[in-house]
Amino acid sequence: MSSTRTGNIFFSDPDTIFVVFGELWNFYMEHTPPFRKVLIANRGEIALRIIRACHELGIRTVAVHSTADEDALHVKLASESVCIGPPAAKESYLNIASIMAAAVATQADAVHPGYGFLSENPAFAEICGSCGITFIGPSVRNMRIMGDKARARRAADKAGVPTIPGDSQGFLSADQALRVAEASGFPVLLKSCAGGGGRGMKIVRESEEFTSLFETAQREVIAAFDDGHLLVEKYLPRVRHVEVQVAGDRFRNVIHLGVRDCSVQRRYQKVIEEALSPGLSDQLREKIQDSAVRLAESVGYSSVGTVEYLVDLEKEEFYFIEMNTRLQVEHPVTEMITETDIVKEQIRIAAGEKLSLKQSDVQFSGHVMEARVNAENPRTLVPSPGKVTSYHVPGGNGVRVDSAVYAGYTIPPYYDSMIAKLIVKAETREACIEKLLVALDEFLIEGINTNIELHRRVLTHPKFRSGDFSTKFLEENDVFEERPVEEVPTEEEINIREDKEGDVSPQTA
């Protein structure tokens, strides 16, 4: 009978050694941070969100910033910070050389890109890998396939996921694209293969205007993404925009965390997001969720991501439009309805860990809404940078605010106008709307214009409250148009009413 001595502990059974050392290894892994130090290649509220998640995991953080963001909150709260350039994004937050120099100098072992900027840039992820630094996001292969709309559409076709009538090829030539448009039937939609955010999106209603709109769209996408390829698809006028949050690991485990509805948009920019999607039947929702998992599995997706669809509620049909291979702006909606932490999950996946959840663990409770608060005129959308003289965020049960603003902070004019995300949760959609309205009333931001009034108008609109809306809601409904109010009675009418009320006897009252 063999025996083994380890320290002061004597084991007579070799199998016991494996069990004990296995438990010790699990304990070590559970109590060791996924990374030692993470550089956040972003700014604003998302940089702050990632910093907090890292600190909760015991990870030190590095904030990078432009000279315009020297006093930004993410710079103040990170473990350390590095200035990477002047205000222009191209010279700072999009400057790969400066960001990598900061990562190497601070000995960061991982980079989190947040959303926007370099978050879906496969070249940046590849450079991180070549420098021995982990890119907290999907693989370069995942990004190249799913980040390109034409390739992603081909992947969806191969996985048996429905796509919009059109072509899975990106076009540089207007003449070639026109042939596809005529085959699909007008109206058609032009959109960039390389990026989103509504840049380059054009609705073409007849062949005579196709070439000029194609060239206009192409100039826009070249300026935004340095890639002029355009996708041509059949334009669907009355649809909902629904997306599925997915997560996958390196062990080919993939789950979904439900759907979000992002149909309320202005100029292709999301305004209000919610979960679950109103009016979407359970059967259709499950089909959409299953198709998102099937698509992610088919490409071996490893990270968090969002699969987006257009949904025709009347026909009970859905169509894949794109996949965002990054953390999404509206991820808090899913976090609150599933009571999960998507950012921490993303960090752990990048560190090579398995998903902490199985599909059966994902549960949905209540209803959640998110309002994007922008520094802009609510009617004209003109940005409103400047100094925030007073700032007070709402609170209470089921209220969350993701923001990097504080009283005395100056909103710079160089970046996106979103300054906060207000997220609320309640038992029902109606209660959620009321809670969001109360929270908006409590949200005090002075010194600049915000779009808070736009949110109030949307939330109180009868069609939104009833769930009878599409992606064209803000185009078809002027929410700033004064609605009819009850006529104010004259003094004579008031007297007549009082006389009648005085004639009512106690028996008939």
C-alpha positions as CSV (number, residue, x, y, z in Angstrom):
1,M,0.0,0.0,0.0
2,S,1.6,3.3,-1.1
3,S,1.5,6.5,0.9
4,T,2.4,10.1,0.2
5,R,3.3,12.9,2.6
6,T,2.5,16.5,1.7
7,G,3.6,19.0,4.3
8,N,2.1,17.8,7.5
9,I,-0.7,15.9,5.8
10,F,-0.3,12.2,5.2
11,F,-2.3,10.6,2.4
12,S,-2.4,6.8,2.0
13,D,-4.7,6.9,-1.1
14,P,-3.3,8.4,-4.3
15,D,-6.9,9.2,-5.5
16,T,-7.3,11.4,-2.5
17,I,-4.3,13.4,-3.6
18,F,-6.0,14.2,-7.0
19,V,-9.2,15.2,-5.2
20,V,-7.5,17.5,-2.7
21,F,-5.2,19.1,-5.3
22,G,-8.2,19.5,-7.6
23,E,-10.1,21.3,-4.8
24,L,-7.0,23.5,-4.1
25,W,-6.8,24.4,-7.8
26,N,-10.5,25.3,-7.9
27,F,-10.1,27.5,-4.8
28,Y,-7.1,29.2,-6.4
29,M,-9.0,29.8,-9.7
30,E,-12.0,31.2,-7.8
31,H,-9.9,33.6,-5.8
32,T,-7.5,34.7,-8.5
33,P,-8.5,37.6,-10.7
34,P,-9.0,36.8,-14.4
35,F,-6.3,39.4,-15.2
36,R,-3.8,41.4,-13.2
37,K,-4.3,44.7,-15.0
38,V,-6.8,45.8,-17.7
39,L,-6.5,48.9,-19.9
40,I,-9.9,50.4,-21.0
41,A,-9.6,51.8,-24.5
42,N,-12.7,54.0,-24.2
43,R,-14.2,56.9,-22.3
44,G,-17.4,58.1,-20.6
45,E,-20.0,55.9,-18.9
46,I,-18.8,52.6,-20.5
47,A,-15.3,53.1,-19.4
48,L,-16.6,53.7,-15.8
49,R,-18.8,50.6,-16.1
50,I,-15.8,48.4,-17.0
51,I,-13.6,50.0,-14.3
52,R,-16.1,49.1,-11.7
53,A,-16.5,45.5,-12.9
54,C,-12.7,45.1,-13.0
55,H,-12.3,46.4,-9.5
56,E,-15.0,44.1,-8.2
57,L,-13.0,41.2,-9.7
58,G,-9.8,42.4,-8.0
59,I,-8.3,43.7,-11.3
60,R,-6.3,46.9,-11.5
61,T,-7.3,49.3,-14.2
62,V,-5.7,51.8,-16.6
63,A,-7.7,54.6,-18.1
64,V,-6.6,56.3,-21.3
65,H,-7.8,59.7,-22.1
66,S,-7.4,62.6,-24.5
67,T,-6.4,66.1,-23.3
68,A,-10.1,67.0,-23.4
69,D,-10.9,64.3,-20.9
70,E,-8.3,65.1,-18.4
71,D,-11.0,65.8,-15.7
72,A,-13.3,62.9,-16.8
73,L,-14.6,60.6,-14.1
74,H,-13.1,57.4,-15.6
75,V,-9.7,59.0,-15.3
76,K,-10.3,59.8,-11.6
77,L,-11.5,56.4,-10.7
78,A,-9.1,54.1,-12.5
79,S,-6.0,52.7,-10.7
80,E,-3.8,54.7,-13.1
81,S,-4.2,56.8,-16.2
82,V,-2.3,57.7,-19.4
83,C,-2.9,60.6,-21.8
84,I,-2.9,59.3,-25.4
85,G,-3.3,62.4,-27.5
86,P,-5.3,65.6,-28.3
87,P,-9.1,65.8,-28.3
88,A,-9.8,64.5,-31.8
89,A,-10.8,60.8,-31.6
90,K,-8.6,59.9,-34.6
91,E,-5.6,61.2,-32.7
92,S,-6.5,59.6,-29.3
93,Y,-9.2,57.0,-28.8
94,L,-8.7,55.7,-32.4
95,N,-5.0,55.9,-32.3
96,I,-3.9,52.3,-32.1
97,A,-0.2,53.1,-31.7
98,S,-0.8,55.4,-28.7
99,I,-3.1,52.9,-27.0
100,M,-0.7,50.0,-27.4
101,A,2.2,52.1,-26.2
102,A,0.1,52.9,-23.1
103,A,-0.8,49.2,-22.6
104,V,2.9,48.1,-22.9
105,A,4.2,51.0,-20.6
106,T,1.7,50.2,-17.9
107,Q,2.2,46.4,-18.3
108,A,-1.5,45.7,-18.8
109,D,-2.2,42.1,-19.7
110,A,-5.6,42.8,-21.3
111,V,-7.4,45.6,-23.2
112,H,-11.2,46.2,-23.0
113,P,-12.4,48.2,-25.9
114,G,-16.0,49.0,-24.6
115,Y,-18.3,49.9,-27.5
116,G,-17.7,52.2,-30.4
117,F,-14.2,53.4,-31.3
118,L,-12.0,50.3,-31.8
119,S,-14.4,47.7,-30.3
120,E,-15.1,46.0,-33.6
121,N,-11.7,46.5,-35.3
122,P,-10.2,43.1,-36.0
123,A,-6.8,44.7,-36.8
124,F,-6.7,46.2,-33.3
125,A,-7.5,42.8,-31.8
126,E,-4.8,41.2,-33.9
127,I,-2.2,43.8,-32.8
128,C,-3.1,43.2,-29.1
129,G,-2.6,39.5,-29.6
130,S,0.8,40.0,-31.3
131,C,1.9,42.0,-28.3
132,G,0.9,39.3,-25.9
133,I,-2.1,41.3,-24.6
134,T,-5.5,39.8,-24.4
135,F,-8.3,41.5,-26.3
136,I,-11.5,41.3,-24.2
137,G,-13.8,40.5,-27.0
138,P,-14.4,37.8,-29.7
139,S,-11.7,36.2,-31.8
140,V,-10.3,38.0,-34.8
141,R,-12.0,35.4,-37.0
142,N,-15.4,36.0,-35.3
143,M,-14.9,39.8,-35.9
144,R,-14.0,39.4,-39.5
145,I,-16.9,37.1,-40.3
146,M,-19.7,38.7,-38.2
147,G,-18.5,42.3,-38.2
148,D,-18.8,42.5,-42.0
149,K,-22.5,42.6,-42.8
150,A,-22.2,40.8,-46.2
151,R,-20.1,37.9,-44.7
152,A,-22.5,37.8,-41.6
153,R,-25.5,37.5,-43.9
154,R,-23.8,34.6,-45.7
155,A,-23.1,32.9,-42.4
156,A,-26.8,33.4,-41.4
157,D,-27.9,31.8,-44.7
158,K,-25.6,28.9,-44.1
159,A,-27.0,28.5,-40.5
160,G,-30.6,28.5,-41.7
161,V,-31.4,31.9,-40.1
162,P,-33.8,34.0,-42.2
163,T,-32.4,37.0,-44.0
164,I,-34.0,40.0,-45.8
165,P,-34.5,39.5,-49.6
166,G,-31.5,41.0,-51.3
167,D,-27.9,39.9,-51.9
168,S,-25.1,38.7,-49.5
169,Q,-22.4,40.6,-51.5
170,G,-21.2,44.0,-50.7
171,F,-21.0,46.4,-53.7
172,L,-18.6,49.1,-54.8
173,S,-20.3,49.6,-58.2
174,A,-23.7,51.4,-58.4
175,D,-24.5,49.6,-61.7
176,Q,-24.0,46.1,-60.2
177,A,-25.9,47.1,-57.1
178,L,-28.8,48.4,-59.2
179,R,-29.3,45.1,-60.8
180,V,-29.8,43.5,-57.3
181,A,-32.2,46.3,-56.3
182,E,-34.3,45.8,-59.4
183,A,-34.4,42.0,-58.8
184,S,-35.4,42.6,-55.1
185,G,-38.0,45.2,-56.0
186,F,-38.1,48.8,-54.8
187,P,-38.0,50.3,-52.3
188,V,-34.6,49.0,-51.1
189,L,-32.2,49.9,-48.3
190,L,-28.6,50.7,-48.8
191,K,-26.3,50.1,-45.7
192,S,-22.6,49.9,-44.9
193,C,-21.0,46.4,-44.8
194,A,-18.3,47.6,-42.4
195,G,-20.1,49.4,-39.6
196,G,-23.4,50.6,-38.1
197,G,-24.9,53.5,-36.3
198,G,-27.1,54.4,-39.3
199,R,-24.1,55.8,-41.3
200,G,-24.7,55.4,-45.0
201,M,-28.3,54.0,-44.6
202,K,-30.4,55.2,-47.5
203,I,-33.9,54.2,-48.5
204,V,-34.2,54.1,-52.3
205,R,-37.8,54.2,-53.6
206,E,-37.2,54.1,-57.4
207,S,-34.5,53.2,-59.8
208,E,-34.0,56.8,-61.1
209,E,-32.6,58.0,-57.7
210,F,-30.6,54.8,-57.1
211,T,-27.2,55.9,-58.4
212,S,-27.1,59.3,-56.7
213,L,-28.1,57.9,-53.4
214,F,-25.7,55.0,-53.7
215,E,-22.8,57.5,-54.3
216,T,-23.9,59.7,-51.3
217,A,-24.1,56.6,-49.1
218,Q,-20.7,55.4,-50.3
219,R,-19.1,58.8,-49.4
220,E,-20.5,58.6,-45.9
221,V,-19.3,55.1,-45.2
222,I,-15.9,55.7,-46.6
223,A,-15.5,58.7,-44.3
224,A,-16.8,56.7,-41.3
225,F,-15.3,53.3,-41.9
226,D,-12.8,53.7,-44.7
227,D,-14.7,51.0,-46.6
228,G,-17.1,51.8,-49.4
229,H,-18.8,48.4,-49.8
230,L,-22.6,48.7,-49.6
231,L,-25.3,46.0,-49.0
232,V,-28.6,46.1,-50.9
233,E,-31.7,44.7,-49.2
234,K,-35.4,44.9,-49.6
235,Y,-36.8,47.7,-47.5
236,L,-39.4,46.6,-45.0
237,P,-41.5,49.6,-43.9
238,R,-43.4,48.5,-40.8
239,V,-41.2,46.3,-38.6
240,R,-39.8,46.1,-35.1
241,H,-36.1,46.1,-34.3
242,V,-35.4,43.2,-31.9
243,E,-32.0,41.9,-30.7
244,V,-30.8,38.9,-28.8
245,Q,-28.0,39.0,-26.3
246,V,-25.7,36.0,-26.6
247,A,-22.6,34.7,-24.8
248,G,-20.2,32.0,-25.8
249,D,-17.0,30.6,-24.5
250,R,-14.0,28.8,-25.9
251,F,-15.5,25.4,-25.0
252,R,-18.2,26.0,-27.6
253,N,-20.9,26.7,-25.0
254,V,-23.4,29.3,-26.3
255,I,-26.4,30.7,-24.5
256,H,-28.9,33.6,-25.0
257,L,-30.0,36.1,-22.4
258,G,-33.3,37.0,-24.0
259,V,-34.4,39.7,-26.4
260,R,-34.5,43.5,-26.3
261,D,-36.7,45.8,-28.3
262,C,-34.9,48.8,-29.8
263,S,-37.7,49.9,-32.2
264,V,-38.0,53.5,-30.9
265,Q,-35.3,55.2,-33.0
266,R,-34.5,58.6,-34.4
267,R,-32.3,58.8,-37.5
268,Y,-31.4,55.2,-37.0
269,Q,-30.2,56.0,-33.5
270,K,-31.8,54.0,-30.6
271,V,-33.7,56.2,-28.1
272,I,-35.5,53.8,-25.8
273,E,-34.8,50.1,-25.3
274,E,-36.9,47.6,-23.4
275,A,-37.2,43.9,-22.5
276,L,-39.0,41.8,-23.1
277,S,-40.4,43.0,-26.5
278,P,-44.1,44.0,-26.3
279,G,-46.4,42.2,-28.6
280,L,-43.9,39.5,-29.4
281,S,-45.5,36.1,-28.9
282,D,-43.6,33.6,-26.7
283,Q,-43.4,31.2,-29.7
284,L,-41.9,33.8,-32.0
285,R,-39.5,35.0,-29.3
286,E,-38.2,31.5,-28.7
287,K,-37.7,31.0,-32.5
288,I,-35.6,34.2,-32.6
289,Q,-33.6,33.4,-29.5
290,D,-32.9,29.9,-30.8
291,S,-31.8,31.2,-34.2
292,A,-29.3,33.6,-32.5
293,V,-27.8,30.7,-30.5
294,R,-27.6,28.6,-33.7
295,L,-25.8,31.4,-35.6
296,A,-23.3,32.0,-32.8
297,E,-22.6,28.3,-32.5
298,S,-22.1,28.0,-36.3
299,V,-19.2,30.4,-36.2
300,G,-17.7,29.2,-32.9
301,Y,-18.5,32.6,-31.2
302,S,-16.6,33.2,-28.0
303,S,-17.5,36.4,-26.0
304,V,-20.7,38.4,-25.5
305,G,-22.4,39.8,-28.6
306,T,-25.8,40.9,-30.0
307,V,-27.7,39.4,-32.9
308,E,-30.1,41.9,-34.5
309,Y,-33.3,41.3,-36.3
310,L,-36.2,43.0,-38.0
311,V,-39.6,41.5,-37.0
312,D,-42.9,41.6,-38.9
313,L,-45.4,41.0,-36.0
314,E,-48.4,40.7,-38.4
315,K,-46.8,37.9,-40.4
316,E,-44.9,36.4,-37.4
317,E,-41.7,36.6,-39.5
318,F,-38.2,37.7,-38.6
319,Y,-35.0,38.5,-40.5
320,F,-31.4,38.7,-39.5
321,I,-29.8,42.0,-40.2
322,E,-26.4,42.1,-38.4
323,M,-24.4,41.0,-35.4
324,N,-22.6,43.4,-33.0
325,T,-19.4,41.6,-31.9
326,R,-19.0,43.7,-28.8
327,L,-20.6,44.9,-25.6
328,Q,-23.9,46.7,-26.5
329,V,-24.9,50.2,-25.2
330,E,-28.1,48.8,-23.9
331,H,-26.6,45.7,-22.1
332,P,-28.0,47.0,-18.7
333,V,-31.5,46.2,-19.8
334,T,-30.5,42.5,-20.1
335,E,-28.5,42.6,-16.8
336,M,-31.5,43.9,-14.9
337,I,-34.1,41.5,-16.3
338,T,-31.9,38.5,-15.9
339,E,-30.0,39.7,-12.8
340,T,-26.6,38.9,-14.4
341,D,-23.4,40.9,-14.9
342,I,-22.6,40.8,-18.6
343,V,-19.3,42.8,-18.3
344,K,-17.9,40.4,-15.7
345,E,-18.9,37.5,-17.8
346,Q,-17.2,39.0,-20.8
347,I,-14.0,39.5,-18.9
348,R,-14.0,35.9,-17.5
349,I,-14.6,34.5,-21.0
350,A,-11.6,36.4,-22.4
351,A,-9.5,34.9,-19.6
352,G,-10.4,31.4,-20.9
353,E,-13.0,30.5,-18.3
354,K,-16.2,28.6,-19.0
355,L,-19.6,30.4,-19.0
356,S,-20.8,30.7,-15.4
357,L,-24.4,30.2,-16.6
358,K,-26.3,27.4,-18.4
359,Q,-29.3,28.2,-20.5
360,S,-31.6,26.7,-17.8
361,D,-30.1,29.3,-15.3
362,V,-31.3,32.2,-17.4
363,Q,-34.6,33.6,-16.0
364,F,-36.5,36.7,-16.8
365,S,-38.4,38.8,-14.2
366,G,-40.5,41.9,-14.6
367,H,-40.1,44.5,-17.3
368,V,-37.1,46.8,-17.9
369,M,-36.6,50.0,-19.9
370,E,-33.6,52.2,-20.7
371,A,-33.7,55.8,-21.8
372,R,-30.5,57.2,-23.5
373,V,-30.0,60.7,-22.1
374,N,-28.1,62.9,-24.6
375,A,-26.7,66.4,-24.4
376,E,-28.7,67.8,-27.3
377,N,-31.8,69.8,-28.2
378,P,-34.8,67.4,-27.9
379,R,-36.4,68.7,-31.0
380,T,-33.5,69.5,-33.4
381,L,-31.0,67.0,-32.0
382,V,-28.3,69.7,-32.2
383,P,-25.6,68.7,-29.7
384,S,-25.3,70.8,-26.5
385,P,-21.8,70.5,-25.1
386,G,-20.9,72.7,-22.1
387,K,-20.5,72.9,-18.4
388,V,-23.0,71.0,-16.2
389,T,-23.8,73.4,-13.4
390,S,-26.1,71.1,-11.4
391,Y,-26.5,67.3,-11.5
392,H,-28.8,65.1,-9.5
393,V,-29.6,61.5,-10.5
394,P,-32.9,59.7,-9.6
395,G,-33.0,56.8,-7.2
396,G,-35.3,54.3,-5.6
397,N,-36.0,50.6,-5.9
398,G,-35.4,49.3,-9.5
399,V,-33.7,52.5,-10.7
400,R,-30.1,52.5,-12.2
401,V,-28.1,55.3,-13.8
402,D,-25.0,54.6,-15.8
403,S,-23.2,57.9,-16.3
404,A,-19.8,59.6,-16.0
405,V,-21.1,63.1,-15.5
406,Y,-20.8,65.2,-12.3
407,A,-21.7,68.8,-11.3
408,G,-19.0,71.1,-12.6
409,Y,-18.0,68.7,-15.4
410,T,-17.7,70.1,-18.9
411,I,-19.2,68.0,-21.7
412,P,-16.6,68.2,-24.6
413,P,-17.8,68.8,-28.1
414,Y,-15.6,66.1,-29.7
415,Y,-17.5,62.9,-29.0
416,D,-20.9,61.2,-28.9
417,S,-23.6,63.3,-27.2
418,M,-24.9,60.5,-24.9
419,I,-24.1,61.4,-21.3
420,A,-26.2,58.9,-19.3
421,K,-28.4,55.8,-19.4
422,L,-31.4,55.7,-17.1
423,I,-32.6,52.1,-16.6
424,V,-35.7,51.1,-14.5
425,K,-37.3,47.8,-13.6
426,A,-40.9,47.1,-12.5
427,E,-43.3,44.1,-12.5
428,T,-45.2,45.1,-15.6
429,R,-44.6,47.3,-18.7
430,E,-47.2,49.8,-17.6
431,A,-45.6,50.1,-14.1
432,C,-42.2,50.4,-15.8
433,I,-43.3,53.3,-18.0
434,E,-44.6,55.1,-14.9
435,K,-41.4,54.5,-13.0
436,L,-39.3,55.8,-15.9
437,L,-41.5,58.9,-16.0
438,V,-41.0,59.6,-12.3
439,A,-37.2,59.0,-12.6
440,L,-37.0,61.4,-15.6
441,D,-38.8,64.0,-13.5
442,E,-36.2,63.5,-10.8
443,F,-33.2,63.7,-13.2
444,L,-31.7,67.2,-12.8
445,I,-29.2,68.3,-15.4
446,E,-28.6,72.0,-15.6
447,G,-26.3,74.1,-17.8
448,I,-26.9,72.1,-21.0
449,N,-29.8,71.0,-23.1
450,T,-30.9,67.3,-22.8
451,N,-33.4,65.1,-24.6
452,I,-35.3,64.2,-21.4
453,E,-38.4,66.0,-22.7
454,L,-38.3,63.7,-25.8
455,H,-38.4,60.7,-23.6
456,R,-41.4,62.1,-21.7
457,R,-43.2,62.6,-24.9
458,V,-42.5,59.1,-26.2
459,L,-43.5,57.5,-22.9
460,T,-46.8,59.3,-22.7
461,H,-47.8,58.7,-26.3
462,P,-50.8,56.4,-26.7
463,K,-49.3,54.3,-29.4
464,F,-46.1,53.6,-27.4
465,R,-48.1,52.8,-24.3
466,S,-50.3,50.4,-26.2
467,G,-47.3,48.7,-27.9
468,D,-48.6,49.6,-31.3
469,F,-45.3,51.0,-32.8
470,S,-42.6,50.2,-35.3
471,T,-39.1,51.5,-36.2
472,K,-41.0,54.4,-37.9
473,F,-42.7,55.5,-34.7
474,L,-40.9,58.9,-34.4
475,E,-41.2,59.5,-38.2
476,E,-44.9,58.9,-38.2
477,N,-45.8,60.6,-34.9
478,D,-44.8,64.1,-34.0
479,V,-44.5,63.6,-30.3
480,F,-44.0,67.4,-29.8
481,E,-47.3,68.2,-31.4
482,E,-49.7,69.5,-28.8
483,R,-52.5,67.0,-28.2
484,P,-56.1,68.0,-27.7
485,V,-56.9,68.8,-24.1
486,E,-60.3,69.0,-22.4
487,E,-61.9,72.4,-23.0
488,V,-61.9,74.7,-19.9
489,P,-65.6,75.3,-18.9
490,T,-66.9,78.9,-18.8
491,E,-68.1,80.4,-15.5
492,E,-71.7,80.0,-16.5
493,E,-71.2,76.3,-17.3
494,I,-69.6,75.8,-13.9
495,N,-72.5,77.5,-12.1
496,I,-75.0,75.3,-14.0
497,R,-73.0,72.2,-13.1
498,E,-72.9,73.1,-9.5
499,D,-76.7,73.8,-9.5
500,K,-77.3,70.3,-10.9
501,E,-75.0,68.6,-8.4
502,G,-76.8,70.4,-5.6
503,D,-80.1,68.9,-6.8
504,V,-78.9,65.3,-6.3
505,S,-80.6,63.6,-3.4
506,P,-78.8,61.4,-0.9
507,Q,-80.8,58.4,-2.1
508,T,-79.8,58.6,-5.8
509,A,-76.2,59.8,-5.2
